């Protein structure tokens, strides 16, 4: 599915990047995986669709745009995402703060 001109793979349930695994009001981001340069709503969607094991973003790559706001289409760098206080810096839509519990699945910690 294309969301704001970005292709997002996975078990999507709507056009704001919510998926079958995470579909609350605030589950409105997709994360680009460095192993395949593809956006997915979550690590479980990557597992369902990709034919390879995921890799995480290294600290020296945190300047890379790898987070997509499903509400407005703004692409955040990983550093911007860490520093945004769970809100899109462009449209102010709230992101799920519980995603922090899964950072180790996406980012070098």
N, CA, C and O atoms as CSV, one atom per row, in Angstrom:
chain,resi,resn,atom,element,x,y,z
A,1,UNK,N,N,0.844,-1.170,0.000
A,1,UNK,CA,C,0.000,0.000,0.000
A,1,UNK,C,C,0.893,1.239,0.000
A,1,UNK,O,O,1.923,1.270,0.673
A,2,UNK,N,N,0.501,2.235,-0.742
A,2,UNK,CA,C,1.225,3.502,-0.726
A,2,UNK,C,C,0.566,4.441,0.267
A,2,UNK,O,O,-0.648,4.644,0.239
A,3,UNK,N,N,1.373,5.005,1.136
A,3,UNK,CA,C,0.900,5.951,2.134
A,3,UNK,C,C,1.716,7.219,1.953
A,3,UNK,O,O,2.921,7.248,2.206
A,4,UNK,N,N,1.032,8.265,1.510
A,4,UNK,CA,C,1.708,9.540,1.259
A,4,UNK,C,C,2.929,9.351,0.355
A,4,UNK,O,O,4.005,9.875,0.645
A,5,UNK,N,N,2.769,8.632,-0.695
A,5,UNK,CA,C,3.770,8.356,-1.731
A,5,UNK,C,C,4.889,7.403,-1.287
A,5,UNK,O,O,5.810,7.150,-2.063
A,6,UNK,N,N,4.832,6.888,-0.099
A,6,UNK,CA,C,5.817,5.904,0.367
A,6,UNK,C,C,5.166,4.527,0.387
A,6,UNK,O,O,4.053,4.363,0.887
A,7,UNK,N,N,5.864,3.549,-0.156
A,7,UNK,CA,C,5.341,2.188,-0.121
A,7,UNK,C,C,5.564,1.612,1.277
A,7,UNK,O,O,6.673,1.652,1.810
A,8,UNK,N,N,4.499,1.081,1.856
A,8,UNK,CA,C,4.558,0.452,3.173
A,8,UNK,C,C,4.047,-0.971,3.005
A,8,UNK,O,O,2.932,-1.189,2.530
A,9,UNK,N,N,4.865,-1.930,3.394
A,9,UNK,CA,C,4.500,-3.345,3.310
A,9,UNK,C,C,3.972,-3.814,4.666
A,9,UNK,O,O,4.226,-3.185,5.693
A,10,UNK,N,N,3.247,-4.910,4.655
A,10,UNK,CA,C,2.790,-5.493,5.909
A,10,UNK,C,C,1.308,-5.786,5.893
A,10,UNK,O,O,0.635,-5.663,4.870
A,11,UNK,N,N,0.823,-6.175,7.046
A,11,UNK,CA,C,-0.585,-6.526,7.207
A,11,UNK,C,C,-1.363,-5.269,7.600
A,11,UNK,O,O,-1.892,-5.166,8.707
A,12,UNK,N,N,-1.418,-4.325,6.674
A,12,UNK,CA,C,-2.031,-3.029,6.931
A,12,UNK,C,C,-3.540,-3.136,7.032
A,12,UNK,O,O,-4.183,-3.901,6.313
A,13,UNK,N,N,-4.089,-2.340,7.953
A,13,UNK,CA,C,-5.540,-2.292,8.082
A,13,UNK,C,C,-6.094,-0.921,7.708
A,13,UNK,O,O,-7.305,-0.772,7.548
A,14,UNK,N,N,-5.228,0.083,7.565
A,14,UNK,CA,C,-5.710,1.385,7.121
A,14,UNK,C,C,-4.590,2.198,6.493
A,14,UNK,O,O,-3.436,1.770,6.455
A,15,UNK,N,N,-4.947,3.363,6.007
A,15,UNK,CA,C,-4.004,4.209,5.283
A,15,UNK,C,C,-3.187,5.112,6.192
A,15,UNK,O,O,-2.559,6.056,5.710
A,16,UNK,N,N,-3.178,4.847,7.497
A,16,UNK,CA,C,-2.332,5.602,8.419
A,16,UNK,C,C,-1.293,4.693,9.067
A,16,UNK,O,O,-0.778,5.007,10.140
A,17,UNK,N,N,-0.992,3.602,8.443
A,17,UNK,CA,C,0.032,2.604,8.803
A,17,UNK,C,C,-0.338,1.679,9.963
A,17,UNK,O,O,0.519,0.944,10.453
A,18,UNK,N,N,-1.577,1.698,10.405
A,18,UNK,CA,C,-1.967,0.726,11.426
A,18,UNK,C,C,-1.975,-0.663,10.774
A,18,UNK,O,O,-2.306,-0.816,9.598
A,19,UNK,N,N,-1.600,-1.662,11.571
A,19,UNK,CA,C,-1.558,-3.024,11.047
A,19,UNK,C,C,-2.359,-3.944,11.956
A,19,UNK,O,O,-2.903,-3.515,12.974
A,20,UNK,N,N,-2.420,-5.188,11.582
A,20,UNK,CA,C,-3.180,-6.159,12.381
A,20,UNK,C,C,-2.585,-6.355,13.769
A,20,UNK,O,O,-3.288,-6.748,14.700
A,21,UNK,N,N,-1.295,-6.082,13.907
A,21,UNK,CA,C,-0.627,-6.286,15.192
A,21,UNK,C,C,-0.774,-5.084,16.128
A,21,UNK,O,O,-0.898,-5.242,17.343
A,22,UNK,N,N,-0.759,-3.894,15.554
A,22,UNK,CA,C,-0.819,-2.648,16.333
A,22,UNK,C,C,-1.779,-1.697,15.639
A,22,UNK,O,O,-1.485,-1.182,14.560
A,23,UNK,N,N,-2.928,-1.466,16.264
A,23,UNK,CA,C,-3.952,-0.679,15.581
A,23,UNK,C,C,-4.668,0.319,16.488
A,23,UNK,O,O,-5.836,0.634,16.260
A,24,UNK,N,N,-3.983,0.816,17.508
A,24,UNK,CA,C,-4.604,1.832,18.357
A,24,UNK,C,C,-4.614,3.179,17.626
A,24,UNK,O,O,-4.018,3.314,16.557
A,25,UNK,N,N,-5.276,4.148,18.193
A,25,UNK,CA,C,-5.327,5.491,17.604
A,25,UNK,C,C,-3.932,6.058,17.362
A,25,UNK,O,O,-3.726,6.835,16.430
A,26,UNK,N,N,-2.978,5.670,18.200
A,26,UNK,CA,C,-1.634,6.245,18.117
A,26,UNK,C,C,-0.630,5.382,17.362
A,26,UNK,O,O,0.546,5.738,17.288
A,27,UNK,N,N,-1.054,4.280,16.812
A,27,UNK,CA,C,-0.148,3.423,16.029
A,27,UNK,C,C,-0.123,3.906,14.585
A,27,UNK,O,O,-0.648,3.256,13.680
A,28,UNK,N,N,0.502,5.065,14.395
A,28,UNK,CA,C,0.471,5.732,13.086
A,28,UNK,C,C,1.866,6.021,12.551
A,28,UNK,O,O,2.092,7.065,11.938
A,29,UNK,N,N,2.796,5.111,12.777
A,29,UNK,CA,C,4.116,5.254,12.151
A,29,UNK,C,C,4.477,3.958,11.441
A,29,UNK,O,O,3.979,2.882,11.772
A,30,UNK,N,N,5.340,4.092,10.476
A,30,UNK,CA,C,5.986,2.939,9.848
A,30,UNK,C,C,7.484,3.158,9.980
A,30,UNK,O,O,7.964,4.292,9.986
A,31,UNK,N,N,8.203,2.073,10.083
A,31,UNK,CA,C,9.653,2.135,10.260
A,31,UNK,C,C,10.316,1.480,9.055
A,31,UNK,O,O,9.958,0.371,8.659
A,32,UNK,N,N,11.281,2.180,8.483
A,32,UNK,CA,C,12.041,1.624,7.363
A,32,UNK,C,C,13.108,0.683,7.937
A,32,UNK,O,O,13.850,1.051,8.848
A,33,UNK,N,N,13.169,-0.504,7.404
A,33,UNK,CA,C,14.168,-1.468,7.855
A,33,UNK,C,C,15.413,-1.332,6.981
A,33,UNK,O,O,15.305,-1.315,5.755
A,34,UNK,N,N,16.598,-1.234,7.599
A,34,UNK,CA,C,17.815,-1.028,6.817
A,34,UNK,C,C,18.202,-2.230,5.954
A,34,UNK,O,O,18.908,-2.075,4.957
A,35,UNK,N,N,17.753,-3.403,6.321
A,35,UNK,CA,C,18.109,-4.608,5.578
A,35,UNK,C,C,17.471,-4.651,4.195
A,35,UNK,O,O,18.016,-5.270,3.282
A,36,UNK,N,N,16.332,-4.006,4.035
A,36,UNK,CA,C,15.629,-4.069,2.749
A,36,UNK,C,C,15.166,-2.699,2.257
A,36,UNK,O,O,14.532,-2.590,1.208
A,37,UNK,N,N,15.488,-1.655,3.025
A,37,UNK,CA,C,15.134,-0.290,2.643
A,37,UNK,C,C,13.628,-0.174,2.378
A,37,UNK,O,O,13.202,0.488,1.432
A,38,UNK,N,N,12.837,-0.827,3.227
A,38,UNK,CA,C,11.387,-0.894,3.059
A,38,UNK,C,C,10.702,-0.520,4.366
A,38,UNK,O,O,11.128,-0.924,5.448
A,39,UNK,N,N,9.629,0.261,4.245
A,39,UNK,CA,C,8.819,0.612,5.417
A,39,UNK,C,C,7.862,-0.527,5.761
A,39,UNK,O,O,7.241,-1.132,4.887
A,40,UNK,N,N,7.762,-0.801,7.076
A,40,UNK,CA,C,6.801,-1.738,7.632
A,40,UNK,C,C,6.186,-1.094,8.872
A,40,UNK,O,O,6.852,-0.296,9.531
A,41,UNK,N,N,4.934,-1.416,9.212
A,41,UNK,CA,C,4.335,-0.879,10.427
A,41,UNK,C,C,4.981,-1.418,11.709
A,41,UNK,O,O,5.009,-0.738,12.734
A,42,UNK,N,N,5.500,-2.650,11.635
A,42,UNK,CA,C,6.079,-3.242,12.843
A,42,UNK,C,C,6.992,-4.408,12.472
A,42,UNK,O,O,7.037,-4.837,11.319
A,43,UNK,N,N,7.710,-4.906,13.458
A,43,UNK,CA,C,8.651,-5.999,13.241
A,43,UNK,C,C,7.931,-7.290,12.857
A,43,UNK,O,O,8.482,-8.108,12.121
A,44,UNK,N,N,6.707,-7.480,13.347
A,44,UNK,CA,C,5.966,-8.697,12.997
A,44,UNK,C,C,5.524,-8.668,11.534
A,44,UNK,O,O,5.488,-9.706,10.873
A,45,UNK,N,N,5.192,-7.488,11.034
A,45,UNK,CA,C,4.860,-7.372,9.610
A,45,UNK,C,C,6.098,-7.669,8.763
A,45,UNK,O,O,5.999,-8.326,7.727
A,46,UNK,N,N,7.265,-7.187,9.203
A,46,UNK,CA,C,8.506,-7.507,8.477
A,46,UNK,C,C,8.694,-9.018,8.433
A,46,UNK,O,O,9.000,-9.588,7.386
A,47,UNK,N,N,8.509,-9.648,9.568
A,47,UNK,CA,C,8.666,-11.099,9.654
A,47,UNK,C,C,7.697,-11.812,8.697
A,47,UNK,O,O,8.065,-12.810,8.077
A,48,UNK,N,N,6.480,-11.311,8.577
A,48,UNK,CA,C,5.469,-11.932,7.725
A,48,UNK,C,C,5.746,-11.752,6.235
A,48,UNK,O,O,5.392,-12.615,5.431
A,49,UNK,N,N,6.373,-10.640,5.862
A,49,UNK,CA,C,6.525,-10.313,4.451
A,49,UNK,C,C,7.925,-10.504,3.887
A,49,UNK,O,O,8.073,-10.845,2.713
A,50,UNK,N,N,8.940,-10.292,4.690
A,50,UNK,CA,C,10.319,-10.340,4.181
A,50,UNK,C,C,10.844,-11.774,4.154
A,50,UNK,O,O,10.424,-12.627,4.936
A,51,UNK,N,N,11.756,-12.006,3.248
A,51,UNK,CA,C,12.362,-13.330,3.128
A,51,UNK,C,C,13.744,-13.380,3.767
A,51,UNK,O,O,14.587,-14.190,3.382
A,52,UNK,N,N,13.970,-12.505,4.749
A,52,UNK,CA,C,15.273,-12.420,5.406
A,52,UNK,C,C,15.076,-11.928,6.846
A,52,UNK,O,O,14.018,-11.414,7.209
A,53,UNK,N,N,16.109,-12.099,7.635
A,53,UNK,CA,C,16.071,-11.629,9.024
A,53,UNK,C,C,16.244,-10.103,9.043
A,53,UNK,O,O,16.983,-9.550,8.228
A,54,UNK,N,N,15.570,-9.435,9.964
A,54,UNK,CA,C,15.715,-7.976,10.046
A,54,UNK,C,C,17.063,-7.583,10.642
A,54,UNK,O,O,17.667,-8.333,11.409
A,55,UNK,N,N,17.510,-6.406,10.273
A,55,UNK,CA,C,18.674,-5.808,10.920
A,55,UNK,C,C,18.222,-4.510,11.577
A,55,UNK,O,O,17.186,-3.947,11.224
A,56,UNK,N,N,19.012,-4.049,12.532
A,56,UNK,CA,C,18.672,-2.810,13.239
A,56,UNK,C,C,19.520,-1.664,12.714
A,56,UNK,O,O,20.592,-1.868,12.144
A,57,UNK,N,N,19.012,-0.449,12.921
A,57,UNK,CA,C,19.759,0.755,12.557
A,57,UNK,C,C,20.895,0.961,13.546
A,57,UNK,O,O,20.681,0.903,14.757
A,58,UNK,N,N,22.083,1.199,13.052
A,58,UNK,CA,C,23.255,1.474,13.894
A,58,UNK,C,C,23.223,2.928,14.361
A,58,UNK,O,O,22.634,3.784,13.701
A,59,UNK,N,N,23.851,3.201,15.488
A,59,UNK,CA,C,23.867,4.572,16.043
A,59,UNK,C,C,24.346,5.606,15.036
A,59,UNK,O,O,23.805,6.710,14.965
A,60,UNK,N,N,25.350,5.250,14.265
A,60,UNK,CA,C,25.897,6.207,13.301
A,60,UNK,C,C,24.938,6.465,12.131
A,60,UNK,O,O,25.211,7.317,11.286
A,61,UNK,N,N,23.829,5.741,12.080
A,61,UNK,CA,C,22.825,5.932,11.024
A,61,UNK,C,C,21.585,6.685,11.524
A,61,UNK,O,O,20.619,6.843,10.778
A,62,UNK,N,N,21.604,7.138,12.749
A,62,UNK,CA,C,20.421,7.771,13.336
A,62,UNK,C,C,20.056,9.096,12.670
A,62,UNK,O,O,19.007,9.658,12.984
A,63,UNK,N,N,20.876,9.606,11.772
A,63,UNK,CA,C,20.551,10.809,11.004
A,63,UNK,C,C,19.696,10.473,9.770
A,63,UNK,O,O,19.269,11.374,9.049
A,64,UNK,N,N,19.450,9.183,9.530
A,64,UNK,CA,C,18.718,8.706,8.357
A,64,UNK,C,C,17.212,8.863,8.555
A,64,UNK,O,O,16.687,8.589,9.634
A,65,UNK,N,N,16.523,9.306,7.504
A,65,UNK,CA,C,15.066,9.355,7.541
A,65,UNK,C,C,14.557,7.925,7.452
A,65,UNK,O,O,14.734,7.255,6.435
A,66,UNK,N,N,13.920,7.459,8.528
A,66,UNK,CA,C,13.494,6.064,8.584
A,66,UNK,C,C,12.164,5.876,9.308
A,66,UNK,O,O,11.744,4.742,9.536
A,67,UNK,N,N,11.497,6.970,9.672
A,67,UNK,CA,C,10.214,6.894,10.356
A,67,UNK,C,C,9.209,7.688,9.534
A,67,UNK,O,O,9.460,8.841,9.183
A,68,UNK,N,N,8.077,7.075,9.231
A,68,UNK,CA,C,7.046,7.721,8.437
A,68,UNK,C,C,5.815,7.974,9.297
A,68,UNK,O,O,5.261,7.045,9.885
A,69,UNK,N,N,5.386,9.234,9.369
A,69,UNK,CA,C,4.126,9.543,10.046
A,69,UNK,C,C,2.998,9.137,9.107
A,69,UNK,O,O,2.903,9.642,7.988
A,70,UNK,N,N,2.163,8.243,9.553
A,70,UNK,CA,C,1.062,7.769,8.738
A,70,UNK,C,C,-0.061,8.775,8.591
A,70,UNK,O,O,-0.926,8.613,7.730
A,71,UNK,N,N,-0.064,9.805,9.411
A,71,UNK,CA,C,-1.113,10.818,9.331
A,71,UNK,C,C,-0.803,11.845,8.241
A,71,UNK,O,O,-1.651,12.127,7.395
A,72,UNK,N,N,0.416,12.408,8.261
A,72,UNK,CA,C,0.738,13.484,7.320
A,72,UNK,C,C,1.795,13.116,6.284
A,72,UNK,O,O,1.992,13.855,5.320
A,73,UNK,N,N,2.475,11.991,6.465
A,73,UNK,CA,C,3.494,11.565,5.508
A,73,UNK,C,C,4.871,12.125,5.754
A,73,UNK,O,O,5.774,11.890,4.950
A,74,UNK,N,N,5.070,12.858,6.837
A,74,UNK,CA,C,6.378,13.414,7.157
A,74,UNK,C,C,7.346,12.279,7.487
A,74,UNK,O,O,7.007,11.352,8.222
A,75,UNK,N,N,8.551,12.367,6.933
A,75,UNK,CA,C,9.593,11.388,7.250
A,75,UNK,C,C,10.548,11.990,8.265
A,75,UNK,O,O,11.151,13.037,8.030
A,76,UNK,N,N,10.673,11.322,9.381
A,76,UNK,CA,C,11.559,11.759,10.457
A,76,UNK,C,C,12.856,10.974,10.405
A,76,UNK,O,O,12.877,9.812,10.000
A,77,UNK,N,N,13.945,11.623,10.822
A,77,UNK,CA,C,15.159,10.863,11.065
A,77,UNK,C,C,14.941,10.070,12.350
A,77,UNK,O,O,14.030,10.367,13.124
A,78,UNK,N,N,15.752,9.095,12.565
A,78,UNK,CA,C,15.641,8.308,13.796
A,78,UNK,C,C,15.863,9.209,14.999
A,78,UNK,O,O,15.149,9.098,15.996
A,79,UNK,N,N,16.846,10.100,14.916
A,79,UNK,CA,C,17.112,11.031,16.021
A,79,UNK,C,C,15.892,11.921,16.282
A,79,UNK,O,O,15.527,12.134,17.438
A,80,UNK,N,N,15.260,12.441,15.232
A,80,UNK,CA,C,14.049,13.256,15.409
A,80,UNK,C,C,12.956,12.445,16.102
A,80,UNK,O,O,12.242,12.951,16.967
A,81,UNK,N,N,12.841,11.197,15.712
A,81,UNK,CA,C,11.833,10.329,16.319
A,81,UNK,C,C,12.101,10.138,17.814
A,81,UNK,O,O,11.179,10.204,18.627
A,82,UNK,N,N,13.353,9.902,18.168
A,82,UNK,CA,C,13.693,9.748,19.583
A,82,UNK,C,C,13.388,11.018,20.374
A,82,UNK,O,O,12.999,10.947,21.539
A,83,UNK,N,N,13.562,12.167,19.748
A,83,UNK,CA,C,13.439,13.448,20.443
A,83,UNK,C,C,12.069,14.108,20.311
A,83,UNK,O,O,11.888,15.220,20.808
A,84,UNK,N,N,11.105,13.472,19.665
A,84,UNK,CA,C,9.841,14.145,19.343
A,84,UNK,C,C,8.778,14.060,20.428
A,84,UNK,O,O,7.680,14.583,20.237
A,85,UNK,N,N,9.056,13.435,21.537
A,85,UNK,CA,C,8.094,13.328,22.639
A,85,UNK,C,C,6.791,12.667,22.171
A,85,UNK,O,O,5.700,13.074,22.570
A,86,UNK,N,N,6.921,11.650,21.327
A,86,UNK,CA,C,5.790,10.865,20.824
A,86,UNK,C,C,4.750,11.695,20.076
A,86,UNK,O,O,3.551,11.429,20.164
A,87,UNK,N,N,5.223,12.712,19.333
A,87,UNK,CA,C,4.343,13.526,18.486
A,87,UNK,C,C,5.063,13.837,17.193
A,87,UNK,O,O,6.269,14.083,17.182
A,88,UNK,N,N,4.319,13.824,16.108
A,88,UNK,CA,C,4.906,14.200,14.824
A,88,UNK,C,C,5.303,15.675,14.871
A,88,UNK,O,O,4.477,16.519,15.221
A,89,UNK,N,N,6.547,15.999,14.527
A,89,UNK,CA,C,6.969,17.399,14.555
A,89,UNK,C,C,6.255,18.265,13.516
A,89,UNK,O,O,6.241,19.490,13.636
A,90,UNK,N,N,5.667,17.643,12.507
A,90,UNK,CA,C,4.981,18.428,11.475
A,90,UNK,C,C,3.492,18.626,11.787
A,90,UNK,O,O,3.012,19.759,11.804
A,91,UNK,N,N,2.760,17.532,12.035
A,91,UNK,CA,C,1.302,17.647,12.217
A,91,UNK,C,C,0.839,17.510,13.668
A,91,UNK,O,O,-0.342,17.694,13.959
A,92,UNK,N,N,1.755,17.191,14.571
A,92,UNK,CA,C,1.480,17.052,16.003
A,92,UNK,C,C,0.615,15.836,16.359
A,92,UNK,O,O,0.131,15.738,17.487
A,93,UNK,N,N,0.417,14.920,15.423
A,93,UNK,CA,C,-0.316,13.693,15.740
A,93,UNK,C,C,0.467,12.888,16.765
A,93,UNK,O,O,1.694,12.810,16.704
A,94,UNK,N,N,-0.251,12.294,17.702
A,94,UNK,CA,C,0.397,11.507,18.743
A,94,UNK,C,C,0.828,10.148,18.245
A,94,UNK,O,O,0.092,9.471,17.527
A,95,UNK,N,N,2.044,9.751,18.639
A,95,UNK,CA,C,2.564,8.417,18.354
A,95,UNK,C,C,2.452,7.581,19.625
A,95,UNK,O,O,2.424,8.126,20.728
A,96,UNK,N,N,2.390,6.287,19.475
A,96,UNK,CA,C,2.279,5.388,20.609
A,96,UNK,C,C,3.576,5.401,21.414
A,96,UNK,O,O,4.605,4.942,20.917
A,97,UNK,N,N,3.553,5.918,22.658
A,97,UNK,CA,C,4.778,5.938,23.462
A,97,UNK,C,C,5.247,4.538,23.849
A,97,UNK,O,O,6.410,4.358,24.210
A,98,UNK,N,N,4.368,3.551,23.779
A,98,UNK,CA,C,4.743,2.171,24.085
A,98,UNK,C,C,5.717,1.576,23.079
A,98,UNK,O,O,6.342,0.550,23.348
A,99,UNK,N,N,5.847,2.217,21.923
A,99,UNK,CA,C,6.814,1.727,20.923
A,99,UNK,C,C,8.232,1.724,21.482
A,99,UNK,O,O,9.084,0.964,21.021
A,100,UNK,N,N,8.484,2.565,22.468
A,100,UNK,CA,C,9.819,2.609,23.076
A,100,UNK,C,C,10.220,1.252,23.635
A,100,UNK,O,O,11.407,0.939,23.715
A,101,UNK,N,N,9.240,0.448,24.020
A,101,UNK,CA,C,9.528,-0.882,24.556
A,101,UNK,C,C,10.116,-1.820,23.506
A,101,UNK,O,O,10.667,-2.868,23.843
A,102,UNK,N,N,9.996,-1.438,22.222
A,102,UNK,CA,C,10.486,-2.287,21.144
A,102,UNK,C,C,11.670,-1.681,20.402
A,102,UNK,O,O,12.070,-2.198,19.359
A,103,UNK,N,N,12.224,-0.618,20.907
A,103,UNK,CA,C,13.339,0.036,20.204
A,103,UNK,C,C,14.458,-0.936,19.865
A,103,UNK,O,O,15.070,-0.833,18.802
A,104,UNK,N,N,14.730,-1.882,20.765
A,104,UNK,CA,C,15.835,-2.816,20.535
A,104,UNK,C,C,15.608,-3.686,19.296
A,104,UNK,O,O,16.557,-4.279,18.783
A,105,UNK,N,N,14.385,-3.769,18.815
A,105,UNK,CA,C,14.086,-4.551,17.616
A,105,UNK,C,C,14.366,-3.772,16.332
A,105,UNK,O,O,14.433,-4.352,15.249
A,106,UNK,N,N,14.530,-2.448,16.461
A,106,UNK,CA,C,14.705,-1.588,15.301
A,106,UNK,C,C,16.029,-0.804,15.310
A,106,UNK,O,O,16.600,-0.506,14.260
A,107,UNK,N,N,16.489,-0.486,16.501
A,107,UNK,CA,C,17.616,0.433,16.648
A,107,UNK,C,C,18.672,-0.135,17.590
A,107,UNK,O,O,18.354,-0.809,18.570
A,108,UNK,N,N,19.917,0.146,17.278
A,108,UNK,CA,C,21.013,-0.224,18.168
A,108,UNK,C,C,20.802,0.545,19.473
A,108,UNK,O,O,20.634,1.765,19.463
A,109,UNK,N,N,20.812,-0.174,20.585
A,109,UNK,CA,C,20.592,0.484,21.886
A,109,UNK,C,C,21.808,0.361,22.764
A,109,UNK,O,O,21.807,0.852,23.893
